[in-house]
Structure formats: C-alpha cells, structure tokens
C-alpha cells in the first residue's frame, strides 16, 4: 500500500480535453496514425515527426489527398498557418485556426521520400454540447464515472496500481464511437523486502542468503543483516547487501548458523506505518549432528533418595531430531521396564551460539528410575544419532542425598550477606566502645566526689566544688526558712515541709548506678522523705549526718531565742 499522497486522476474537463500527459497510442503510420483530439471551434496544432524547409502538409478528404501547405506556402491562410522550430528554422507544425466538423480527417506530413508521418484528428463535442459521459477504468474495472468532468481521488493507493494503465473513456451523441486516452501510473513505493528460506548441510562449505527489494525508486541502501533466534533474540550482526555469505566456522559448530536472518532495506520512501527501513526475514536450517547444550553443565551430577524415583534429564539441540536415543549403565543398554522408563519431549534449551548465550528450541531426554537402591547411584550415559555426522554421548552421575540439593548462592547474595555482617559488627564495636568510655567517666566522677567528701568538714563546700552552686536552694530552705518556722514544732514537721519542695538539682547529673556500690551501707531515710530517693547515695552520709545535726542545731537556737 502506498501512503502519504492524494493521487488524483483527472479525465476530461468541461471542454472535453484530456488533462493527463499520455504517450501516443499510434505509431504514426497510414495504417495506425497518431491520434489527436481537439475541441470544436478552437485552434489545434498538428506536430510532424520530421522537420524540413519544404515540408508538405496534406489532408485525406473522400479518399483523396489535398495539399494544405508546402514549405512556407499555404493554400488558405485564413484557415491554416505553419510554424518552424525556433532552434533550427525548419517547418514542422500545422495550425488549424478554428476547427470545424469537416476538419476531422487524417493529415499527412512529408519531409522527404521516406519521411512520412500520419495524424488522425478527432473533434470532441464542441463546448460540451452534448455533455460527454466519462468513465475511468483501472485494472479492467470502472472505478469512477461522471458527466463532462471526472476526478478520482485515492488517499491510500494500492501497490498493485504501480505501472498500471488508467484509461479515460468519453462518449456522446456527437461521437460515432467512444474515444479514450490512457495514462501509465508510476508510484513512489517503499520497498517490499523478501528473503527465501534455505536449508544447508553442516558440510556445505559456502552458505548464502538472498534478499530481494521491490520499490520505487529502485535505488536502495542495505543495512547490517541480523541473525536471530526464533524467539527474536539477536545472536550477531553481519555485513551484506542483496546477498549475505555466512562466515566460515568449524564444521562441528555450523549448527549454530540455525535461526532467522533479517534483511533491512530503504529507498527513502516511508511505508504506511511511517517507517522508511523495511525488513524481510527467512529461516535458515543447517542440518548437523546432535549437540548436548551448555545448560547441561549444571546437571552433570544429579541426586536421588533411596526408595524414591528420580528423573535424570539431559538437554539436546538436534536439527533434524535424533532418531536413536539410548541410555547405558556400565556399558549395558538400559531397557524399558518397571524399574526404568525412557522418554523425550520438546523443550526450550540454552546454548552458546557464536559466543552468545541464547534460548533455542530443542529437546530433553529423560531417564526415570523407580525405587532407588544403593546400586543405582552410579554413572549413566546417553547416546544420540540423527543420521548426520557422528553419534554423540553424554554421561551423568547419580549421587545419593537425603536432603534437597542446595541451590548455589549467587555472588550478589554472598556479597550482600558479607556486607551486612561487617556493618553489624562495626556498629556493635562502636556501641561497646561508647559504653566503656561512659562507664569510665562516671566511675572517675564518683572517685572525685568521694575524695572531695573525705577532705572537707562542710557539706556545702562539696556542692560548690561539684559545680552545683545554682542548686543548693534545698539546703538554703533547710538552714534558713524552714528552721525559722519550726518554733516549738517537732522535727518531723520540718521534713514534711521540706518534702513538698522540688528535688535538689545537685543530684540530677550524677549517675546513680555507678556510685551505689560506694555507699551501699548508708541509710536512705532522708532521701525518701525529701522525694529524691533515686539520687546518688554517695551523699548519704552528708545528708544523714551533717545535715541532720545542722537542722536540729538551728532549730534549738531559734527555740531558745523565742523563749
């Protein structure tokens, strides 16, 4: 199908004149004169095939030839005139100035003794009266009709129209017989590409493939051939044009030439799908001896369990299919029985074709063994033949296992596991180092606090040295405000009031657990009443001894002053 243009075939216009450029339908002889048409009462120019300074024009009237002009001399200058070729100055045209019905005749021009040319003039219905009936015929079928004018439009032109004649027929009451004009159709076509299937033997030294392109224009660009599997996977790309010659490879490897070969061609014209590069493909078959495919490498050892059945599977690529398929054990052919079953089926197998791993159509041969015993765990050999080349054999070992054969870990899984372990180990080490440093700092603070406590008799000094000057508000209330309010009240009231205040911030930054061991035997009574029983016990003696004595001492003084 040709696409991209609107194809218009005009026939006759209202004046009855054909608009298309056509080739002459006659040879210009007396028997078959050149046909020329003219509109009634219009000027028409008859052009001779020859040029001469003494060219003669005459007309056949009632079977008699009547001279019209000889050289530059014209019998009737109101009816006719002649013209010359401006490049040569020689006469070759006769002008009929106003055609009438009597002008329909055969005209002859004579340029020499043997230079004679005939033209038959036919007049169309003058002014379209009566209006002619028109028909357009393509491939023997009338595709359009009209009156006086016809136009046929094709948006998608069939390819079969290329180099086809289109004929326009006109008929009216003024014509004795219908007149017709024929045009030849040429289409700009994207190429149709075809490649023929071919079969070779593995021993054939030369293997070629032919590619045919059919389009217009017929100047083509050929691109690299593609060798593909029947599943469409590219195996290799090869240089070639209309003929592809397959590279020479060892005979034993020529089975790898099997597959589909695609030829790509362009002539610059786009197809109906908008694509300029057109393709054609065919299948090449190379008959070769059977091959045990590369994916058998992972099946050289297969596994079974005692008391159960097992299928030993071997993959094969064989074109044509093998005709002999036998299994052997210790040199003895295995026969089908309740113990052994031999079967085969078509399968998708994996092999290396010209250096690339691909999936192709092949077969699998299966040896099934029932009720395995210890004696069954040995080697088994498969022998195949397909009538080409030599027989081939493949051995598989059967081993005993009580577990499923572990799937081999991919390199990605192994690398991931190792990286994960290393990251976890690093995080654990960092955490341990942090904990160790933390404990050492706390322990050092505890030692410093204990040493300071031992070298001073005033508790408040210890708090100042610890950098907690901003936090002794509890003890200020203890020594000042609360002791003044005591009066004659019991000492228990002081602790209750003190217990309602906020906990002393002096203990906030100290680590409880690190210092508990140093004062494990110190009482905790006062911390409980002050609401800070979880604070470090390193200050137990400070509160329970010094602070207690100071509270009673201040309370006693105040009571004495008031009384």
NORPEJO-V801848 format. One record per backbone hydrogen bond with DSSP energy under -0.5 kcal/mol. NH is the residue of the N-H (numbers start at 1). CO is the residue of the C=O. Records with the same first field share a line. If there is no record, write none. Layout:
NH: CO + CO
This chain:
2: 157
4: 155
7: 5 + 154
8: 6
9: 152
10: 8
11: 150
13: 17
16: 13
19: 11
22: 20
27: 32
28: 32
29: 32
34: 118
36: 120
38: 122
40: 124
41: 99
42: 39
44: 96
46: 44 + 94
47: 45
48: 46 + 92
52: 91
55: 52
56: 110
57: 69
58: 108
59: 66
60: 106
61: 59 + 64
64: 61
66: 59 + 64
68: 57
69: 57
70: 73
71: 55
73: 70
75: 68
77: 75
79: 76
80: 76
81: 95
83: 93
85: 90
86: 84
88: 85
89: 85
91: 52
92: 83
93: 83
94: 46
95: 81
96: 44 + 94
97: 79 + 95
99: 42
103: 100
104: 101
105: 103 + 121
106: 60
107: 105 + 119
108: 58
109: 117
110: 56
111: 109 + 115
112: 115
116: 114
117: 109
118: 28
119: 107
120: 34
121: 105 + 119
122: 36
124: 38
128: 125
129: 126
130: 128
133: 171
134: 146
135: 169
136: 144
137: 135 + 167
138: 141
139: 165
141: 138
143: 136 + 141
144: 136
146: 134
148: 132
149: 147
150: 12
152: 9
153: 151
154: 7
157: 2 + 155
161: 158
162: 159
163: 185
164: 161 + 185
166: 183
167: 137 + 165
168: 181
169: 135 + 167
170: 179
171: 133
175: 172
179: 170
181: 168
183: 166
185: 164
189: 187 + 216
192: 214
193: 191
194: 212
196: 210
198: 283
200: 285
202: 287
204: 201
209: 244
211: 242
212: 194
214: 192
216: 189
220: 218
221: 266
223: 264
225: 238
226: 262
227: 236
228: 226 + 260
229: 233
232: 229
235: 227
236: 227
238: 225
241: 243
244: 209
245: 243
246: 207 + 244
253: 250
254: 251
256: 253
257: 254
258: 255
259: 284
260: 228
261: 282
262: 226
263: 280
265: 278
266: 221
271: 275
274: 271
278: 265 + 276
280: 263
282: 261
284: 259
285: 198 + 283
286: 284
287: 200 + 285
288: 286 + 319
291: 317
293: 291 + 315
295: 350
296: 293
297: 294
298: 295
299: 296
300: 297
302: 397
304: 399
307: 372
308: 305
310: 369
312: 310 + 367
313: 311
314: 365
316: 363
317: 291
318: 316
323: 385
324: 385
326: 383
328: 381
329: 332
332: 329
334: 327
337: 340
341: 368
343: 366
345: 364
347: 362
349: 347 + 360
351: 358
353: 351 + 356
354: 352
356: 353
358: 351
360: 349
362: 347
363: 316
364: 345
365: 314
366: 343
367: 312
368: 341 + 366
369: 310
370: 339
372: 308
376: 373
377: 374
378: 376
380: 396
381: 328
382: 394
383: 326
384: 392
385: 324
392: 384
394: 382
396: 380
397: 300
398: 378
399: 302 + 397
401: 304
414: 410
415: 411
416: 412
417: 413
418: 414
419: 415
420: 416
421: 417
422: 418
423: 419
424: 420
425: 421
426: 422
427: 423
428: 424
429: 425
430: 426
431: 427
432: 428
433: 429
434: 430
435: 431
436: 432
437: 433
438: 434
439: 435
440: 436
441: 437
442: 438
443: 439
444: 440
445: 441
446: 442
447: 443
448: 444
449: 445
450: 446
451: 447
452: 448
453: 449
454: 450
455: 451
456: 453
459: 457
461: 458
462: 458 + 459
463: 459
464: 460
465: 461
466: 462
467: 464
468: 463
471: 468
472: 469
474: 471
476: 472
477: 473
478: 474
479: 475
480: 476
481: 476
482: 477
483: 477
484: 480
485: 481
486: 482
487: 483
489: 486
493: 490
494: 490
495: 491
496: 492
497: 493
498: 494
499: 495
500: 496 + 497
501: 498
507: 504
508: 505
510: 507
512: 510
515: 511 + 512
516: 512
518: 515
519: 515 + 516
520: 517
522: 519
528: 524
529: 525
530: 526
531: 527 + 528
532: 527
535: 532
539: 536
540: 537
543: 539
544: 540
545: 541
546: 541
547: 542
548: 543
549: 545
550: 546
551: 547
552: 548
553: 549
554: 550
555: 551
556: 552
557: 553
558: 554
559: 555
560: 556
561: 557
562: 558
563: 559
